């Protein structure tokens, strides 16, 4: 009967291997589906992919400089993408603006991660069938196949491969995606399910209303809740981890927003999100860039002050003036329009010398459009 025990032993050894192989295939299938938003997965450990390794575990997260991206999922929203999805988008019965008005990035999530980005701005709503949460910017459906749920597994896989790092994911409901769209109970229930799933409980920091040390957060995600679950019982909100930045308290187009995310301990966040300069119609791109730049550096200067050392700072360097004639699209605001009328470039270009002057100081989380231009922007922030 020795042969039987040998067979059993062989099967016992083979089953875990088969299960692991099957799990790998299942994960790869999910990552393939998520690729239109997350990008084709690739493991890179050099360069800025693991920049947090050089910081000790005791470092407080509020003392760190974190590069992030605004409307992160728009990177692949070209005219070709818009045309390819027009038949699906038409089901939403809304007019979709030109891609220039909506695109804010040019590289995928995986490239952002490997290039040092650690904070992501994620806008979600139901797809045209009102069944699945997907990514939008305004009326633009960014991918019909890459769901919010599937893309999360890209982040989870990346953290497994880079356990020294930590991420900040900001979720916000995107309105106006369809004629009859609303942030209803079904939308909120599905988001809650994604953020409290078995996988999410493993990868999201489970503490509420405070930020701890880098050591505790390595390999984890901090949830930045720019949404309410007001259509569900209060117990659903109570079961969510992370920091609460209710949209009801986030002043629209606010240059100086102060939110208390922990009332018991008095923890405050100082936020600049002045995304559309209130200049006169017909104002120049140079003027709009200057107004936005001034609001951005004002918040960063406050972040460098010892008075606010233990407060959270979240600065959005992103902007547009689409209502202008001609429109100042996100790319123009970030990089200038390439003419003599914007001789100093856009907000990104002008931030580089400003950030270099902040050497040795905390600036907090800074969200960029077109973060990879100029090429030394993220490096400058990380080298402070």
N, C-alpha and C positions, 0 to 999 in steps of 0.2 A: 504493500500500500504506500510505499515511499513515493511513488510517482504521483499519487494524489496530493500528498502534502506539498510536493514540489510545485504542482500546478496551482494549488491554493496560494502558496507563498508568492508565486510569480504573478498571480492575479492581484493579490493584495498590494504587491509593489507597483503593478501597472495601473491600478485604478486611480490612485492619487495623481499619477503622472497624466493619465487620460483626463481627469477632472481639471487639472491645471491647464492642460493644453486647450480644453474646451472653453475654460474661462478666458484664456488669452484670445481665442478666436471670437468669443462673444464681445469682449472689450474692443477688439479691433473693428468689429462690425459697427459698434456704437460710435467709435472715433471716426470711422469713414463717413457715417451719416452726419456727424457734427462738423466735418471738414469745411463746408462752405462758410462757416463762422469761425471755428477754432483754427482751421488750417490743417494741412496734413501733419500728423504727429511726427516729431523727430526729437531725439534725445541729444541735448548739447549741455555740457557741464563746464565749458571754459568761458572766458570772457565775463560778461555781466550776468550770466545765467545763475551764478551762485554768489552774488556780491554780498549777501548778508552773512556769509561765513566769517567775514573779518570783524564782525561786531560780537561782543561777549553776550552770553545769555542774560545777564542782569540788565541789559539795555532796555529802558522803557520805550514802548512803541510810540508814545507821544513825543519822545525826544528824537525820533528818527526822521530822516528826509526820504520821502517815498514818492517816486515818479509814477504818474498814472495817466490814463487816457480817457478823454471825454467821448461819449457815444462810440465806444470801442468797437461795436459790431458793424460799423459802417464801412470798414476797410475795403470790402469787395463790391461796394454799391456803385458800379459804373453804369454808363448808358447801356452797355451790353447786358448787364444784369437786369436793369429795369425793363428793357425790351423783352428779355426772355421770360420774365415773370408777369408781364402785363395781363395775360389771360387770367392768372390767379388774382392779381391785385384788383382787376376790374370787378371781381365779386364783392369787394369791399365798398364799391360805389362811392369812391372819393377821387378827387383829382390829386395826382402825385406830382410834386414839383420836380424840376430838373435835378439830376444827381449832384450837380455842383452845389446845390443848396443844402444837401443832406449828408454828403460824404465828409467825414472828419479825420479819417485815417487811411493809410495805404498798406498796412501790413497786418497779418493775421494775429490771432491771440497767441499762438505758439511762438511766433516771431517776437511779439511784444514781450512775452515772458522771458525768452532767451536773451532779449536785449535789455533786460533790467526792469521792465514795467511790473509794478506790484499792486496797483489799484486800477480797477476796471469799472466803468460806468455802463450798466446793462439795462436796456429799456425793453420791456416785454408787453405783450398783449395776445389775445386769442388770434389764431389763424382765421381765414375766411369761413371755415366750417364751424367756428366757435367750439372747437374740441381740444386744441393743443396750444400751449404757450410757445410763442416763437419771438424772434427779435424784430423790432421796428425802430425807425427813427422818423418821427412824424407819421406821415401817411405811407412811408416807404417800407414795404415788407422786404426784409433783408435776406431771408432764405425761407423757403417753405419746408425744407427737409431737416435743417439743423434746429432742433427744438431746444428750448431752455434746459430741459432735463438731460438730453444727450450731451450738450456742450459742457455741463457740469462735470461729466466723467473725464473730459479733457483736462480740466483743472485738477481733478483728483489724481489722475495718472501723472501729471506733471509734478505734483507735490510728492508723490511716491518716489519719483526720480530725482527730486531736489529737496530732501528733507531739511536742509538748512534754511529754507526760505519760508516766508509767510505772505499771504495775500489779503487784500481788502476788496470785497465785491459789493458794489452798490447796486441795489435793485430798485427800479422805479417803473411804475405803470405808465405806459405810453398812451395818451389819449388821442382822439381824432383819427384812429387808424381805419375806422369803417363808419359808414353812415349811422349805424345803430349800435356801435360798440360802447361798452361801459365797463367800469371796474366792478363787475357784479360778483355775487357770491361764488359763482362757478370759477371765475378767474382767480379769486382769492383763495378758494379751496385748493385749486391745483398748485398755486405757488406755495402754499403752506405745505402741501404734500411733498413737493420737491425739496424744500428747505428743512424738512423734519424726517426725511427718509432714513433708512438704516445707513446708507452711504453718507448722507449729509451729517448725521450725528457723529460719524467717525471723523469727518474732515473739517467741520465747522467748529470753531471755538464755542463752547457751550455756556460761557459766562455771559452775563447780561449787564449792559449799561456801564461797562468800564473796560479800559484797555490795560493789559498787564505788561509782562516782560516779553522780549523777543524769544527767550528760551522756552517759555510756555507756549508760544504761538508758532514755533517752527513746525513746518509740515501741516499747518492749519490755515483756515480762512476766517477772517473777521467779517461778519455780515453787517453791512451798512444799510439800514432799513429806511429807504426813502419811499415807503409805501405804508398804507394802513390796511388793516383787515376789518374795516368797520361794518362790513356786511355779514360778518361771522360772530359767533359768541366770543366774549372777551377771553375765554380760555385759550382760543387759538393764538391770539397775540401773546398771551402769557407764556405759551410754550415755545416761542421763538427766542433764539439767542441774539447776541449782537447789540448794536447801538441803534437807538430810535431817532430818526430824523424825519418826523412826520411831515408830509407835504403841506399840511395845514399850517405848519409853523415855519416852513421854508419860504421866505419872502421871494416872490417871483422877481427875477432880474435884480436881486439884491446885491449891493456892493459891500454891505457890512451886516451880515446875518449873524446873530448870536443865538445859539440853541443850547439849552441845558439838557444834556442827555442822561444825567444822573442827578435827580433832584435831591436825593438823600445826602449825597456827598458834594453836591454843588459843582459837578464836573460840567464844563462848558466847551462848546465848539465854536470857533470863530471862522466864519465861512464867507468867501467872496464868490459870487456866481452872477456877476454883472455881464450877462451873455449878449446883450444888445445895447450898445451905447445910445444914450438918449440925446443924440445930436440932431440938428435940423435936417429935414429932408433935403437931399442933394449935397450933403456934406462930403468932404473928400475922404478917400480911404485913409490918407495920412492922419486926418483928424480923428476918425473912428478908432484907428489903431492906437493913437495916443490916449484917448479916453479910456480904452480898455486896459492898456498898459499901466496907466496911472492907478486904476482900481486894483489891479493885480499886485503891483509892487507895494501898495499901501498895506494890504493884508499880510504880505510876506514880511515887510518891515516890522509889523506888530508881532509876528511869529518869532522874530529874532530877539525880541525884548525879554529880559529876565523876568519882568513883571508877569508875563504870561507863560513862563517856562513849562508849567505842568498842564497847560490847556491844549486841547486838540486844535490844530489849524488845518483847514481844508480849502485850498485856493484853486479856482478854476480859471486857467489861462486861456480858455476857449471862448470864442465869440463869433458873431456874425452881424451883419446889417443888411439882411436880405431885402428889407423894405426900402432900401435906398435906391436911387437911380443914378448910375447903374448899381446893381447889387454888390455888396461886399460880402462874398461868400466866406465860409470858414477858412478856406485855404488862403484867401487874400488877407484876412485878419491875422492869421498865424505867420504868414511868410511874405506879405506884401504882394503887390500886383506886378512886380518885375519891371516897373518903369521908373523914370526919374521922379514920379509923383510920390513914391514911397522909398525914398533914398536910404532909409535905415532898415528896410525890410518890414516884417510884421512883428507881432508880439513875441514870438519865439526868438527871432533874431536879436531883439532888444533885451530879452531876458538873460541871454548868455553873459554879457559883460556885467549886468546887474548882479547875477548870481555869483560870479567870480569875486565880487566885492564882499560877499557874505561868508567868506571862508571861515570855517570853524563854528558856524552858527546853525541853529535849527530853523528850518523853513517849513517843515511839516509835509503834508500831502499836497502835491501840485499836479493838477490834471491838465494835460495838453491836447490840442489838436495837432495832427501831423508831428507827433513827438520825435520822430527820427530826423527832423529837419529844423535847424542845421544839425549836422551829424554829431556835434559836440554838446548838444543841449542836455541830454540825459547824463552824459559823462560829467558835465559841469555840476549838475545837481548832486550826483553821487560822490563827487570829490570834495564836497564842502567839509 
